């Protein structure tokens, strides 16, 4: 139970819902909505490990820094890969969220989304990083649950619902009923893997070395998972690996679709495998409610049509798909007494479940 000082600080602090993503970090304030949406990049000094820039400012430095400065992403595949840098990034966003609140003290209660497939050690790392960054209390929620709440799915009802949350580092697939996850799968194939597919395709077919930013730009502009009504073309710019000179090559959306096929197929097969494990009563519900797609990767052109075609279930794109997890975390804070049972305890098993699991009572007691 929080101390008297922590309860007093809680009166003057903002409660934050955080989507600590591999590609982007979003922060929502209870009752105010999302106030921060920035890339999960940090520029640090190689020698002193001191942070020099965060978010968009740090991302703009990628590939342009002097030798003593390096821009990195402290999260990989949805989990923390550099604890100290993640702590500094969370502290920066915490301070930024409180910057315009005159009477606020940056000691918030935070709800943070985590992938459903993480280990207990990875959960503890997220919680410890948040506490070290200044939170008075750090609560965890599985990202597919937060995304489902954020896009309005009736997760607490007996009627089944399903979400596919495709982020930068992980793809989360989950089926819900009665306030719990009935079946879930988490794979480390998502937006980053798609970018890598495009980089590898350009290297193997054209001997062209391109950067992550160019690959992401191509993916967004002409990448697709299903044949487009009108195929597109775009120019790839990079360095020829044979001559060492700059080179530009025009590629079509058909080629990029071929490059992305391995990752897209893996995601689709994961969805099919999840449906295969889902009880038939819930499958019947899903045929009515459909499959919701969320996360930045869900914006890949033609993905909705591809999933619908492969599963024979109506598939739809969540509203404001990039912000679903953060909005879901905010909803937990808004309706804490009703939704706190959806939070995750550190000792809870996070692998696929056949039936909804109760939330740790220890976490519930500590949450007052």
PLY file of the C-alpha trace (Angstrom):
ply
format ascii 1.0
element vertex 368
property float x
property float y
property float z
element edge 367
property int vertex1
property int vertex2
end_header
0.00 0.00 0.00
1.39 3.45 -0.88
2.72 5.55 1.98
1.02 8.73 3.18
3.59 10.79 1.27
2.87 8.88 -1.94
-0.88 9.39 -1.49
-0.33 13.13 -1.00
1.91 13.27 -4.07
-0.80 11.45 -5.99
-3.16 14.37 -5.46
-0.73 16.72 -7.22
0.57 14.35 -9.92
-0.93 13.30 -13.23
-1.81 9.66 -13.84
-0.22 8.46 -17.08
-1.04 5.69 -19.51
2.07 4.76 -21.51
2.46 2.75 -24.69
6.17 1.98 -24.47
6.59 0.86 -28.04
9.61 -0.31 -29.99
9.02 2.36 -32.64
7.02 5.05 -30.81
6.19 5.98 -27.23
2.78 7.49 -26.51
1.72 9.06 -23.23
-1.89 9.71 -22.28
-3.00 11.71 -19.24
-6.11 10.58 -17.42
-9.01 12.72 -18.52
-6.99 14.61 -21.15
-6.09 12.04 -23.78
-2.77 11.62 -25.57
-0.32 14.46 -25.05
2.94 12.85 -26.23
3.53 10.81 -29.36
7.22 10.58 -30.23
9.64 8.03 -31.69
11.37 5.76 -29.15
14.82 7.12 -29.99
17.51 8.48 -27.69
20.76 10.13 -28.74
23.58 9.45 -26.26
27.23 10.32 -25.83
29.28 7.16 -26.49
31.84 7.97 -23.81
29.76 9.31 -20.93
26.44 7.56 -21.79
24.71 10.89 -21.16
21.49 11.42 -23.16
21.66 14.32 -25.62
18.22 14.19 -27.25
14.97 12.24 -27.10
12.09 11.39 -29.38
11.74 13.14 -32.72
14.87 15.24 -32.13
16.92 12.06 -31.60
15.38 10.29 -34.61
16.35 13.20 -36.86
19.95 12.54 -35.84
19.96 8.93 -37.13
22.81 8.56 -39.64
23.85 12.18 -39.16
25.68 12.18 -35.82
29.40 12.75 -35.20
31.42 9.75 -33.99
30.95 10.54 -30.30
27.14 10.65 -30.52
24.95 7.67 -31.36
21.16 7.54 -31.80
19.64 4.29 -30.54
16.31 2.70 -29.75
16.44 1.31 -26.18
13.65 -1.18 -26.90
13.86 -4.13 -29.28
11.10 -6.58 -30.14
8.82 -4.93 -27.61
11.15 -5.34 -24.61
13.85 -3.26 -22.95
17.32 -3.82 -24.41
19.05 -0.93 -22.59
17.69 -0.32 -19.09
19.50 2.95 -18.28
18.57 4.60 -21.57
14.94 3.48 -21.22
14.87 4.93 -17.70
16.18 8.28 -19.00
13.64 8.28 -21.82
10.74 7.58 -19.45
11.94 10.32 -17.09
12.08 12.76 -20.02
8.51 11.94 -21.09
7.30 12.03 -17.47
8.78 15.51 -16.98
7.41 16.64 -20.36
3.90 15.47 -19.43
4.03 17.54 -16.25
5.71 20.56 -17.82
2.54 22.64 -18.24
0.93 21.56 -14.97
1.85 24.30 -12.51
0.77 22.46 -9.38
1.89 19.00 -10.44
4.75 17.05 -8.97
6.07 14.40 -11.37
5.32 11.35 -9.18
2.54 9.75 -11.23
0.79 6.44 -11.13
1.49 4.90 -14.53
-0.11 2.06 -16.49
2.27 0.64 -19.09
1.45 -1.73 -21.92
3.67 -4.82 -22.30
3.66 -7.58 -24.95
1.69 -10.66 -23.87
4.63 -13.00 -24.48
7.23 -11.35 -22.23
9.01 -13.15 -19.41
8.80 -12.27 -15.72
12.28 -10.72 -15.93
11.18 -8.49 -18.82
8.06 -7.44 -16.90
10.19 -6.56 -13.88
12.54 -4.51 -16.07
9.64 -2.38 -17.37
8.27 -1.83 -13.88
11.69 -1.01 -12.39
12.46 1.42 -15.22
9.19 3.27 -14.61
9.77 3.45 -10.86
13.35 4.65 -11.34
12.06 7.31 -13.75
9.90 8.83 -11.00
6.62 6.92 -10.88
5.12 6.36 -7.45
3.35 3.26 -8.73
3.83 1.29 -11.97
1.09 -1.05 -13.16
1.28 -3.34 -16.19
-1.32 -4.33 -18.75
-0.91 -6.63 -21.71
-0.83 -4.65 -24.94
-3.57 -6.60 -26.72
-5.90 -6.02 -23.76
-5.07 -2.29 -23.69
-5.49 -2.05 -27.47
-8.85 -3.83 -27.28
-10.09 -1.43 -24.60
-8.74 1.53 -26.56
-10.62 0.59 -29.72
-13.86 -0.12 -27.87
-14.06 -3.92 -27.86
-16.36 -5.38 -25.14
-13.61 -7.33 -23.38
-15.54 -7.70 -20.11
-18.62 -9.25 -21.74
-19.32 -12.93 -22.40
-19.43 -12.22 -26.13
-16.06 -12.98 -27.72
-13.89 -10.38 -29.47
-10.49 -10.47 -31.17
-7.69 -8.03 -31.86
-4.47 -8.12 -33.87
-2.07 -5.43 -32.65
0.87 -5.00 -35.06
3.49 -2.69 -33.60
7.11 -2.00 -34.41
8.66 -5.00 -32.65
5.84 -7.44 -31.93
2.51 -8.62 -33.26
-0.04 -9.48 -30.59
-3.06 -11.64 -31.40
-5.68 -12.24 -28.70
-9.25 -13.43 -28.20
-11.16 -12.02 -25.21
-14.21 -12.97 -23.16
-15.41 -12.21 -19.62
-12.58 -9.80 -18.87
-9.78 -12.21 -19.72
-7.61 -13.39 -22.60
-8.85 -16.80 -23.72
-6.19 -17.42 -26.39
-3.21 -15.27 -27.27
-0.04 -15.38 -29.33
2.85 -12.94 -29.46
5.46 -13.02 -32.21
8.45 -10.80 -32.84
7.54 -10.14 -36.44
6.08 -6.68 -37.07
6.93 -3.30 -38.59
10.70 -3.54 -37.98
10.86 -6.95 -39.64
9.01 -5.56 -42.67
11.57 -2.76 -42.97
14.36 -5.33 -42.78
12.66 -7.37 -45.51
12.76 -4.37 -47.84
16.42 -3.65 -47.01
17.34 -7.28 -47.76
15.32 -7.29 -50.99
17.08 -4.17 -52.28
20.48 -5.65 -51.39
19.85 -9.05 -52.95
18.07 -7.98 -56.13
19.69 -4.64 -56.93
22.95 -4.66 -54.92
21.60 -1.47 -53.35
22.22 -0.62 -49.71
19.40 1.46 -48.24
18.78 2.72 -44.71
15.96 2.01 -42.27
14.30 5.35 -42.94
14.19 4.77 -46.69
12.79 1.26 -46.14
10.09 2.60 -43.83
9.22 5.35 -46.33
8.84 2.78 -49.13
6.75 0.49 -46.90
4.32 3.27 -46.02
4.05 4.64 -49.55
3.72 1.52 -51.71
3.95 -1.49 -49.40
0.94 -3.83 -49.47
-0.29 -7.24 -48.35
-2.91 -7.68 -51.10
-3.02 -6.67 -54.77
-3.82 -2.97 -55.10
-6.57 -1.60 -57.39
-3.80 0.41 -59.06
-0.19 -0.63 -58.56
2.33 2.12 -57.75
6.01 2.84 -58.22
8.58 4.73 -56.16
12.27 5.54 -56.29
14.72 3.72 -54.00
17.83 5.71 -53.17
20.95 4.24 -51.66
24.54 3.15 -52.31
25.47 0.57 -54.92
27.40 -2.20 -53.18
29.47 -2.94 -56.32
30.56 0.57 -57.35
30.22 2.23 -53.96
28.43 5.16 -55.64
24.97 6.62 -54.98
22.22 5.08 -57.11
18.47 5.44 -57.63
16.20 2.59 -58.74
12.49 2.62 -59.44
10.58 -0.22 -57.76
6.91 -1.20 -58.00
4.39 -2.05 -55.30
4.37 -5.60 -56.72
8.07 -5.98 -55.88
7.64 -4.54 -52.39
4.68 -6.86 -51.79
6.95 -9.75 -52.72
9.62 -8.44 -50.33
7.09 -8.22 -47.49
5.48 -11.58 -48.17
7.47 -13.56 -45.58
6.54 -11.26 -42.67
2.94 -10.85 -43.81
2.55 -14.62 -44.19
3.91 -15.16 -40.68
1.40 -12.69 -39.22
-1.50 -14.23 -41.13
-0.50 -17.75 -40.06
-0.36 -16.59 -36.44
-3.90 -15.25 -36.73
-5.08 -18.54 -38.26
-3.34 -20.56 -35.53
-4.99 -18.42 -32.84
-8.41 -19.00 -34.40
-7.65 -22.72 -34.53
-7.17 -22.74 -30.73
-10.27 -20.63 -30.06
-13.35 -22.45 -28.65
-16.09 -22.83 -31.29
-18.59 -20.73 -29.32
-16.22 -17.78 -29.44
-15.45 -18.36 -33.13
-19.19 -18.00 -33.76
-19.09 -14.68 -31.87
-16.14 -13.50 -33.93
-18.04 -14.15 -37.14
-20.47 -11.47 -35.90
-18.05 -8.95 -34.37
-15.09 -9.48 -36.73
-11.36 -9.09 -36.17
-10.01 -5.67 -35.18
-6.59 -4.60 -36.48
-4.60 -2.07 -34.45
-1.06 -0.68 -34.32
1.03 1.04 -36.95
1.62 -2.16 -38.90
-2.12 -2.54 -39.42
-1.96 0.47 -41.77
-0.13 -1.62 -44.38
-2.22 -1.31 -47.52
-4.39 -4.32 -48.25
-3.78 -6.03 -44.90
-7.44 -5.80 -43.88
-8.46 -7.47 -47.14
-5.72 -10.11 -46.82
-6.74 -11.13 -43.28
-10.43 -11.22 -44.21
-9.65 -13.36 -47.26
-7.49 -15.81 -45.28
-9.83 -16.20 -42.28
-13.30 -15.81 -43.83
-14.09 -13.40 -40.99
-14.98 -9.74 -41.38
-11.88 -7.67 -40.56
-11.85 -3.99 -39.71
-9.30 -1.30 -38.89
-9.58 0.28 -35.45
-10.20 4.01 -35.27
-6.98 5.98 -34.71
-5.14 2.67 -34.79
-1.75 4.09 -33.75
-3.03 5.21 -30.34
-5.16 2.25 -29.20
-2.78 0.95 -26.51
-2.23 4.38 -24.93
-5.96 5.14 -24.99
-6.66 1.76 -23.41
-4.16 2.45 -20.62
-5.86 5.80 -20.03
-9.25 4.03 -19.80
-7.82 1.78 -17.08
-6.93 4.90 -15.08
-10.31 6.54 -15.79
-12.27 3.50 -14.63
-9.76 2.04 -12.26
-12.15 0.39 -9.79
-14.03 -1.41 -12.56
-11.04 -2.37 -14.75
-8.17 -2.96 -12.33
-8.70 -6.75 -12.54
-7.41 -6.52 -16.13
-3.95 -5.53 -14.89
-1.09 -8.03 -14.92
0.75 -9.32 -11.87
4.47 -10.07 -12.19
3.92 -13.68 -11.20
1.18 -14.25 -13.77
1.87 -16.66 -16.62
1.86 -14.69 -19.90
1.80 -17.58 -22.38
-1.25 -18.66 -24.37
-4.23 -19.44 -22.18
-7.13 -21.80 -22.74
-9.34 -19.98 -20.20
-9.33 -16.46 -18.73
-6.94 -16.17 -15.78
-7.60 -14.14 -12.62
-5.40 -11.16 -11.95
-3.02 -11.31 -9.02
-4.73 -10.24 -5.79
-1.40 -8.96 -4.53
-1.25 -6.44 -7.37
-4.85 -5.41 -6.70
-4.13 -4.75 -3.04
-1.01 -2.72 -3.83
-2.99 -0.59 -6.28
-5.04 1.36 -3.75
0 1
1 2
2 3
3 4
4 5
5 6
6 7
7 8
8 9
9 10
10 11
11 12
12 13
13 14
14 15
15 16
16 17
17 18
18 19
19 20
20 21
21 22
22 23
23 24
24 25
25 26
26 27
27 28
28 29
29 30
30 31
31 32
32 33
33 34
34 35
35 36
36 37
37 38
38 39
39 40
40 41
41 42
42 43
43 44
44 45
45 46
46 47
47 48
48 49
49 50
50 51
51 52
52 53
53 54
54 55
55 56
56 57
57 58
58 59
59 60
60 61
61 62
62 63
63 64
64 65
65 66
66 67
67 68
68 69
69 70
70 71
71 72
72 73
73 74
74 75
75 76
76 77
77 78
78 79
79 80
80 81
81 82
82 83
83 84
84 85
85 86
86 87
87 88
88 89
89 90
90 91
91 92
92 93
93 94
94 95
95 96
96 97
97 98
98 99
99 100
100 101
101 102
102 103
103 104
104 105
105 106
106 107
107 108
108 109
109 110
110 111
111 112
112 113
113 114
114 115
115 116
116 117
117 118
118 119
119 120
120 121
121 122
122 123
123 124
124 125
125 126
126 127
127 128
128 129
129 130
130 131
131 132
132 133
133 134
134 135
135 136
136 137
137 138
138 139
139 140
140 141
141 142
142 143
143 144
144 145
145 146
146 147
147 148
148 149
149 150
150 151
151 152
152 153
153 154
154 155
155 156
156 157
157 158
158 159
159 160
160 161
161 162
162 163
163 164
164 165
165 166
166 167
167 168
168 169
169 170
170 171
171 172
172 173
173 174
174 175
175 176
176 177
177 178
178 179
179 180
180 181
181 182
182 183
183 184
184 185
185 186
186 187
187 188
188 189
189 190
190 191
191 192
192 193
193 194
194 195
195 196
196 197
197 198
198 199
199 200
200 201
201 202
202 203
203 204
204 205
205 206
206 207
207 208
208 209
209 210
210 211
211 212
212 213
213 214
214 215
215 216
216 217
217 218
218 219
219 220
220 221
221 222
222 223
223 224
224 225
225 226
226 227
227 228
228 229
229 230
230 231
231 232
232 233
233 234
234 235
235 236
236 237
237 238
238 239
239 240
240 241
241 242
242 243
243 244
244 245
245 246
246 247
247 248
248 249
249 250
250 251
251 252
252 253
253 254
254 255
255 256
256 257
257 258
258 259
259 260
260 261
261 262
262 263
263 264
264 265
265 266
266 267
267 268
268 269
269 270
270 271
271 272
272 273
273 274
274 275
275 276
276 277
277 278
278 279
279 280
280 281
281 282
282 283
283 284
284 285
285 286
286 287
287 288
288 289
289 290
290 291
291 292
292 293
293 294
294 295
295 296
296 297
297 298
298 299
299 300
300 301
301 302
302 303
303 304
304 305
305 306
306 307
307 308
308 309
309 310
310 311
311 312
312 313
313 314
314 315
315 316
316 317
317 318
318 319
319 320
320 321
321 322
322 323
323 324
324 325
325 326
326 327
327 328
328 329
329 330
330 331
331 332
332 333
333 334
334 335
335 336
336 337
337 338
338 339
339 340
340 341
341 342
342 343
343 344
344 345
345 346
346 347
347 348
348 349
349 350
350 351
351 352
352 353
353 354
354 355
355 356
356 357
357 358
358 359
359 360
360 361
361 362
362 363
363 364
364 365
365 366
366 367
